[in-house]
Amino acid sequence: MKTLSAAKPLIFEDKAIIPIEETTVYGKSVFNSSFIYGSKKPSALIILSDGSTKAYNMNFEEVPVENIIDETEGLKELIENIL
């Protein structure tokens, strides 16, 4: 299962950076044992500056902000509170 979540925003005067993290959880049952393990890695950056909102993937290629907002629970509200 993969989910995206917003980490704590970094706010500098009139600019903000919101890191987006991808969390992946795996589980498996074998006979009478269960194994659960996961990982967390950076996925994207949301940059708020001069009234604009931009999103970048980890290769620093610009991606549509709407895609990240749709996939990340609570991100829209977080951006609205910062602006």
Summary of the structure (lengths in Angstrom):
residues: 83
radius of gyration: 15.7
end to end distance: 31.4
largest distance: 56.9
contacts: 200
relative contact order: 0.24
helix: 18%
strand: 60%
